[in-house]
Amino acid sequence: MDTTKLTVRVRRDLLEQAKRYARMNDTTVTRLIDAYLRQLTDDEDPLTEAPIVRRLSGSLSQDISARDYYDYLEEKNGSQN
């Protein structure tokens, strides 16, 4: 894979947040930017390769539905009606 260097100007506080996020997620700012740019140009589902999606994939049973989640929230928090 051929790579090239890119200079980008961002606010200092934004860069520091990105660095912290990268450290907490065991990645680099370069990888974060690469993943984001791939999402922009990917014709498939853009979230399937996101780091958080890759880490969470398979953590829930395939038998769990959105309805199950709503039922759980209703039971936990009580009916809002």
N, CA, C and O atoms as CSV, one atom per row, in Angstrom:
chain,resi,resn,atom,element,x,y,z
A,1,MET,N,N,0.856,-1.176,0.000
A,1,MET,CA,C,0.000,0.000,0.000
A,1,MET,C,C,0.899,1.235,0.000
A,1,MET,O,O,1.805,1.365,0.824
A,2,ASP,N,N,0.634,2.118,-0.923
A,2,ASP,CA,C,1.400,3.348,-1.062
A,2,ASP,C,C,0.786,4.418,-0.170
A,2,ASP,O,O,-0.422,4.649,-0.228
A,3,THR,N,N,1.593,5.071,0.648
A,3,THR,CA,C,1.089,6.136,1.520
A,3,THR,C,C,1.824,7.428,1.224
A,3,THR,O,O,2.877,7.435,0.586
A,4,THR,N,N,1.249,8.519,1.700
A,4,THR,CA,C,1.865,9.826,1.536
A,4,THR,C,C,1.610,10.651,2.783
A,4,THR,O,O,0.675,10.372,3.533
A,5,LYS,N,N,2.410,11.635,3.004
A,5,LYS,CA,C,2.271,12.509,4.158
A,5,LYS,C,C,1.297,13.633,3.826
A,5,LYS,O,O,1.271,14.133,2.702
A,6,LEU,N,N,0.497,14.024,4.814
A,6,LEU,CA,C,-0.515,15.065,4.638
A,6,LEU,C,C,-0.417,16.041,5.800
A,6,LEU,O,O,-0.337,15.627,6.957
A,7,THR,N,N,-0.422,17.311,5.505
A,7,THR,CA,C,-0.444,18.333,6.542
A,7,THR,C,C,-1.857,18.881,6.654
A,7,THR,O,O,-2.437,19.331,5.666
A,8,VAL,N,N,-2.407,18.841,7.860
A,8,VAL,CA,C,-3.770,19.311,8.106
A,8,VAL,C,C,-3.727,20.268,9.288
A,8,VAL,O,O,-3.038,20.013,10.275
A,9,ARG,N,N,-4.451,21.351,9.187
A,9,ARG,CA,C,-4.517,22.308,10.293
A,9,ARG,C,C,-5.841,22.116,11.030
A,9,ARG,O,O,-6.921,22.186,10.442
A,10,VAL,N,N,-5.722,21.872,12.343
A,10,VAL,CA,C,-6.902,21.727,13.209
A,10,VAL,C,C,-6.645,22.508,14.488
A,10,VAL,O,O,-5.505,22.828,14.825
A,11,ARG,N,N,-7.718,22.803,15.184
A,11,ARG,CA,C,-7.572,23.483,16.475
A,11,ARG,C,C,-6.759,22.592,17.411
A,11,ARG,O,O,-6.906,21.370,17.396
A,12,ARG,N,N,-5.917,23.197,18.209
A,12,ARG,CA,C,-5.056,22.456,19.126
A,12,ARG,C,C,-5.875,21.590,20.081
A,12,ARG,O,O,-5.516,20.439,20.329
A,13,ASP,N,N,-6.977,22.132,20.622
A,13,ASP,CA,C,-7.783,21.348,21.561
A,13,ASP,C,C,-8.419,20.133,20.883
A,13,ASP,O,O,-8.561,19.080,21.504
A,14,LEU,N,N,-8.798,20.274,19.622
A,14,LEU,CA,C,-9.368,19.154,18.879
A,14,LEU,C,C,-8.318,18.062,18.661
A,14,LEU,O,O,-8.619,16.875,18.785
A,15,LEU,N,N,-7.106,18.457,18.343
A,15,LEU,CA,C,-6.031,17.485,18.166
A,15,LEU,C,C,-5.751,16.749,19.466
A,15,LEU,O,O,-5.569,15.532,19.464
A,16,GLU,N,N,-5.715,17.473,20.569
A,16,GLU,CA,C,-5.468,16.825,21.862
A,16,GLU,C,C,-6.589,15.839,22.198
A,16,GLU,O,O,-6.324,14.760,22.729
A,17,GLN,N,N,-7.822,16.196,21.897
A,17,GLN,CA,C,-8.936,15.267,22.120
A,17,GLN,C,C,-8.795,14.030,21.247
A,17,GLN,O,O,-9.039,12.911,21.700
A,18,ALA,N,N,-8.404,14.231,20.003
A,18,ALA,CA,C,-8.220,13.096,19.086
A,18,ALA,C,C,-7.106,12.186,19.578
A,18,ALA,O,O,-7.231,10.964,19.499
A,19,LYS,N,N,-6.022,12.756,20.081
A,19,LYS,CA,C,-4.916,11.956,20.605
A,19,LYS,C,C,-5.354,11.147,21.824
A,19,LYS,O,O,-5.015,9.971,21.952
A,20,ARG,N,N,-6.110,11.786,22.718
A,20,ARG,CA,C,-6.613,11.070,23.895
A,20,ARG,C,C,-7.529,9.925,23.471
A,20,ARG,O,O,-7.413,8.808,23.975
A,21,TYR,N,N,-8.441,10.211,22.541
A,21,TYR,CA,C,-9.363,9.185,22.045
A,21,TYR,C,C,-8.571,8.027,21.433
A,21,TYR,O,O,-8.876,6.862,21.686
A,22,ALA,N,N,-7.574,8.343,20.642
A,22,ALA,CA,C,-6.761,7.303,20.004
A,22,ALA,C,C,-6.059,6.443,21.058
A,22,ALA,O,O,-6.057,5.216,20.956
A,23,ARG,N,N,-5.465,7.079,22.066
A,23,ARG,CA,C,-4.794,6.316,23.132
A,23,ARG,C,C,-5.775,5.415,23.860
A,23,ARG,O,O,-5.478,4.249,24.116
A,24,MET,N,N,-6.942,5.948,24.194
A,24,MET,CA,C,-7.952,5.171,24.929
A,24,MET,C,C,-8.478,4.003,24.109
A,24,MET,O,O,-8.947,3.014,24.673
A,25,ASN,N,N,-8.406,4.105,22.786
A,25,ASN,CA,C,-8.934,3.070,21.907
A,25,ASN,C,C,-7.828,2.279,21.212
A,25,ASN,O,O,-8.061,1.600,20.212
A,26,ASP,N,N,-6.621,2.382,21.765
A,26,ASP,CA,C,-5.476,1.610,21.274
A,26,ASP,C,C,-5.301,1.738,19.761
A,26,ASP,O,O,-5.191,0.737,19.053
A,27,THR,N,N,-5.276,2.975,19.279
A,27,THR,CA,C,-5.073,3.236,17.860
A,27,THR,C,C,-4.251,4.512,17.719
A,27,THR,O,O,-3.714,5.012,18.708
A,28,THR,N,N,-4.148,5.033,16.526
A,28,THR,CA,C,-3.417,6.273,16.287
A,28,THR,C,C,-4.343,7.278,15.614
A,28,THR,O,O,-5.381,6.911,15.063
A,29,VAL,N,N,-3.958,8.536,15.665
A,29,VAL,CA,C,-4.729,9.567,14.974
A,29,VAL,C,C,-4.722,9.288,13.473
A,29,VAL,O,O,-5.730,9.491,12.797
A,30,THR,N,N,-3.594,8.827,12.957
A,30,THR,CA,C,-3.515,8.485,11.537
A,30,THR,C,C,-4.558,7.424,11.177
A,30,THR,O,O,-5.260,7.555,10.174
A,31,ARG,N,N,-4.657,6.382,11.994
A,31,ARG,CA,C,-5.655,5.329,11.722
A,31,ARG,C,C,-7.076,5.863,11.831
A,31,ARG,O,O,-7.946,5.473,11.052
A,32,LEU,N,N,-7.320,6.749,12.788
A,32,LEU,CA,C,-8.659,7.342,12.921
A,32,LEU,C,C,-9.029,8.114,11.654
A,32,LEU,O,O,-10.133,7.974,11.128
A,33,ILE,N,N,-8.099,8.923,11.180
A,33,ILE,CA,C,-8.351,9.715,9.974
A,33,ILE,C,C,-8.527,8.800,8.766
A,33,ILE,O,O,-9.415,9.021,7.942
A,34,ASP,N,N,-7.687,7.780,8.659
A,34,ASP,CA,C,-7.787,6.825,7.560
A,34,ASP,C,C,-9.156,6.143,7.564
A,34,ASP,O,O,-9.794,6.025,6.518
A,35,ALA,N,N,-9.607,5.695,8.738
A,35,ALA,CA,C,-10.915,5.028,8.845
A,35,ALA,C,C,-12.042,5.983,8.458
A,35,ALA,O,O,-12.986,5.592,7.771
A,36,TYR,N,N,-11.940,7.233,8.901
A,36,TYR,CA,C,-12.979,8.207,8.571
A,36,TYR,C,C,-13.033,8.475,7.067
A,36,TYR,O,O,-14.114,8.504,6.477
A,37,LEU,N,N,-11.875,8.668,6.452
A,37,LEU,CA,C,-11.852,8.932,5.010
A,37,LEU,C,C,-12.349,7.729,4.217
A,37,LEU,O,O,-12.997,7.891,3.183
A,38,ARG,N,N,-12.050,6.530,4.693
A,38,ARG,CA,C,-12.576,5.328,4.027
A,38,ARG,C,C,-14.099,5.297,4.088
A,38,ARG,O,O,-14.758,4.900,3.127
A,39,GLN,N,N,-14.654,5.718,5.223
A,39,GLN,CA,C,-16.118,5.757,5.366
A,39,GLN,C,C,-16.739,6.695,4.347
A,39,GLN,O,O,-17.803,6.404,3.802
A,40,LEU,N,N,-16.093,7.804,4.090
A,40,LEU,CA,C,-16.630,8.783,3.150
A,40,LEU,C,C,-16.696,8.246,1.733
A,40,LEU,O,O,-17.583,8.613,0.962
A,41,THR,N,N,-15.758,7.377,1.391
A,41,THR,CA,C,-15.676,6.895,0.012
A,41,THR,C,C,-16.178,5.470,-0.164
A,41,THR,O,O,-16.180,4.952,-1.280
A,42,ASP,N,N,-16.606,4.826,0.922
A,42,ASP,CA,C,-17.066,3.441,0.862
A,42,ASP,C,C,-18.524,3.391,0.416
A,42,ASP,O,O,-19.379,4.061,0.997
A,43,ASP,N,N,-18.806,2.595,-0.616
A,43,ASP,CA,C,-20.172,2.452,-1.098
A,43,ASP,C,C,-20.988,1.501,-0.238
A,43,ASP,O,O,-22.218,1.515,-0.287
A,44,GLU,N,N,-20.303,0.667,0.556
A,44,GLU,CA,C,-21.005,-0.262,1.438
A,44,GLU,C,C,-21.389,0.473,2.714
A,44,GLU,O,O,-21.255,1.694,2.803
A,45,ASP,N,N,-21.864,-0.273,3.694
A,45,ASP,CA,C,-22.247,0.298,4.982
A,45,ASP,C,C,-21.022,0.940,5.626
A,45,ASP,O,O,-20.066,0.237,5.953
A,46,PRO,N,N,-21.030,2.257,5.814
A,46,PRO,CA,C,-19.836,2.950,6.296
A,46,PRO,C,C,-19.461,2.611,7.731
A,46,PRO,O,O,-18.317,2.834,8.127
A,47,LEU,N,N,-20.383,2.084,8.517
A,47,LEU,CA,C,-20.074,1.822,9.916
A,47,LEU,C,C,-19.449,0.458,10.162
A,47,LEU,O,O,-18.910,0.223,11.244
A,48,THR,N,N,-19.505,-0.431,9.208
A,48,THR,CA,C,-19.026,-1.789,9.462
A,48,THR,C,C,-17.547,-1.847,9.789
A,48,THR,O,O,-17.114,-2.773,10.476
A,49,GLU,N,N,-16.758,-0.895,9.326
A,49,GLU,CA,C,-15.328,-0.911,9.600
A,49,GLU,C,C,-14.912,0.079,10.682
A,49,GLU,O,O,-13.722,0.209,10.968
A,50,ALA,N,N,-15.863,0.775,11.284
A,50,ALA,CA,C,-15.520,1.708,12.349
A,50,ALA,C,C,-14.926,0.933,13.525
A,50,ALA,O,O,-15.416,-0.147,13.854
A,51,PRO,N,N,-13.886,1.461,14.159
A,51,PRO,CA,C,-13.243,0.722,15.256
A,51,PRO,C,C,-14.212,0.289,16.352
A,51,PRO,O,O,-14.124,-0.837,16.841
A,52,ILE,N,N,-15.120,1.152,16.736
A,52,ILE,CA,C,-16.055,0.792,17.805
A,52,ILE,C,C,-16.976,-0.333,17.365
A,52,ILE,O,O,-17.318,-1.203,18.166
A,53,VAL,N,N,-17.378,-0.326,16.115
A,53,VAL,CA,C,-18.253,-1.389,15.606
A,53,VAL,C,C,-17.494,-2.707,15.573
A,53,VAL,O,O,-18.042,-3.748,15.938
A,54,ARG,N,N,-16.249,-2.674,15.142
A,54,ARG,CA,C,-15.443,-3.908,15.111
A,54,ARG,C,C,-15.280,-4.479,16.509
A,54,ARG,O,O,-15.352,-5.695,16.690
A,55,ARG,N,N,-15.059,-3.612,17.515
A,55,ARG,CA,C,-14.875,-4.100,18.882
A,55,ARG,C,C,-16.162,-4.668,19.455
A,55,ARG,O,O,-16.123,-5.648,20.199
A,56,LEU,N,N,-17.302,-4.070,19.123
A,56,LEU,CA,C,-18.564,-4.504,19.706
A,56,LEU,C,C,-19.236,-5.629,18.929
A,56,LEU,O,O,-20.132,-6.289,19.456
A,57,SER,N,N,-18.828,-5.854,17.709
A,57,SER,CA,C,-19.452,-6.885,16.886
A,57,SER,C,C,-19.375,-8.233,17.584
A,57,SER,O,O,-18.316,-8.663,18.040
A,58,GLY,N,N,-20.526,-8.884,17.652
A,58,GLY,CA,C,-20.587,-10.204,18.272
A,58,GLY,C,C,-20.788,-10.171,19.765
A,58,GLY,O,O,-20.889,-11.231,20.384
A,59,SER,N,N,-20.853,-8.982,20.383
A,59,SER,CA,C,-21.014,-8.930,21.834
A,59,SER,C,C,-22.454,-9.206,22.268
A,59,SER,O,O,-22.690,-9.544,23.428
A,60,LEU,N,N,-23.403,-9.069,21.371
A,60,LEU,CA,C,-24.800,-9.404,21.663
A,60,LEU,C,C,-25.223,-10.598,20.830
A,60,LEU,O,O,-24.725,-10.827,19.728
A,61,SER,N,N,-26.133,-11.331,21.376
A,61,SER,CA,C,-26.684,-12.463,20.641
A,61,SER,C,C,-27.425,-11.966,19.406
A,61,SER,O,O,-28.010,-10.883,19.426
A,62,GLN,N,N,-27.404,-12.749,18.336
A,62,GLN,CA,C,-28.129,-12.405,17.119
A,62,GLN,C,C,-29.637,-12.443,17.355
A,62,GLN,O,O,-30.406,-11.912,16.553
A,63,ASP,N,N,-30.065,-13.073,18.462
A,63,ASP,CA,C,-31.493,-13.205,18.755
A,63,ASP,C,C,-32.089,-11.948,19.394
A,63,ASP,O,O,-33.305,-11.871,19.568
A,64,ILE,N,N,-31.263,-10.967,19.745
A,64,ILE,CA,C,-31.735,-9.736,20.376
A,64,ILE,C,C,-32.226,-8.775,19.296
A,64,ILE,O,O,-31.548,-8.546,18.295
A,65,SER,N,N,-33.411,-8.221,19.518
A,65,SER,CA,C,-33.971,-7.273,18.548
A,65,SER,C,C,-34.111,-5.893,19.189
A,65,SER,O,O,-33.949,-5.737,20.399
A,66,ALA,N,N,-34.409,-4.915,18.369
A,66,ALA,CA,C,-34.660,-3.564,18.867
A,66,ALA,C,C,-35.855,-3.585,19.822
A,66,ALA,O,O,-35.863,-2.871,20.825
A,67,ARG,N,N,-36.848,-4.391,19.516
A,67,ARG,CA,C,-38.039,-4.497,20.378
A,67,ARG,C,C,-37.643,-5.010,21.760
A,67,ARG,O,O,-38.145,-4.521,22.772
A,68,ASP,N,N,-36.742,-5.996,21.806
A,68,ASP,CA,C,-36.257,-6.515,23.089
A,68,ASP,C,C,-35.608,-5.395,23.897
A,68,ASP,O,O,-35.807,-5.303,25.108
A,69,TYR,N,N,-34.837,-4.551,23.229
A,69,TYR,CA,C,-34.179,-3.443,23.909
A,69,TYR,C,C,-35.198,-2.448,24.455
A,69,TYR,O,O,-35.078,-2.001,25.596
A,70,TYR,N,N,-36.195,-2.100,23.651
A,70,TYR,CA,C,-37.232,-1.178,24.115
A,70,TYR,C,C,-38.003,-1.770,25.291
A,70,TYR,O,O,-38.321,-1.062,26.247
A,71,ASP,N,N,-38.304,-3.061,25.223
A,71,ASP,CA,C,-38.995,-3.723,26.335
A,71,ASP,C,C,-38.148,-3.663,27.598
A,71,ASP,O,O,-38.663,-3.406,28.687
A,72,TYR,N,N,-36.848,-3.901,27.450
A,72,TYR,CA,C,-35.938,-3.831,28.592
A,72,TYR,C,C,-35.949,-2.423,29.204
A,72,TYR,O,O,-36.041,-2.276,30.422
A,73,LEU,N,N,-35.854,-1.394,28.358
A,73,LEU,CA,C,-35.864,-0.018,28.868
A,73,LEU,C,C,-37.170,0.312,29.569
A,73,LEU,O,O,-37.177,0.985,30.600
A,74,GLU,N,N,-38.263,-0.158,29.013
A,74,GLU,CA,C,-39.563,0.087,29.622
A,74,GLU,C,C,-39.650,-0.575,30.990
A,74,GLU,O,O,-40.140,0.022,31.949
A,75,GLU,N,N,-39.174,-1.806,31.072
A,75,GLU,CA,C,-39.186,-2.518,32.340
A,75,GLU,C,C,-38.274,-1.853,33.350
A,75,GLU,O,O,-38.631,-1.723,34.521
A,76,LYS,N,N,-37.090,-1.427,32.905
A,76,LYS,CA,C,-36.124,-0.802,33.779
A,76,LYS,C,C,-36.588,0.550,34.297
A,76,LYS,O,O,-36.465,0.843,35.486
A,77,ASN,N,N,-37.124,1.375,33.399
A,77,ASN,CA,C,-37.479,2.746,33.752
A,77,ASN,C,C,-38.961,2.968,34.006
A,77,ASN,O,O,-39.362,4.059,34.411
A,78,GLY,N,N,-39.756,1.975,33.780
A,78,GLY,CA,C,-41.191,2.129,33.929
A,78,GLY,C,C,-41.792,2.772,32.702
A,78,GLY,O,O,-41.096,3.439,31.937
A,79,SER,N,N,-43.058,2.577,32.519
A,79,SER,CA,C,-43.746,3.140,31.356
A,79,SER,C,C,-43.772,4.658,31.459
A,79,SER,O,O,-44.053,5.207,32.524
A,80,GLN,N,N,-43.481,5.333,30.355
A,80,GLN,CA,C,-43.461,6.799,30.324
A,80,GLN,C,C,-44.840,7.390,30.059
A,80,GLN,O,O,-45.000,8.611,30.089
A,81,ASN,N,N,-45.839,6.548,29.799
A,81,ASN,CA,C,-47.195,7.026,29.504
A,81,ASN,C,C,-48.005,7.192,30.740
A,81,ASN,O,O,-49.168,7.587,30.667
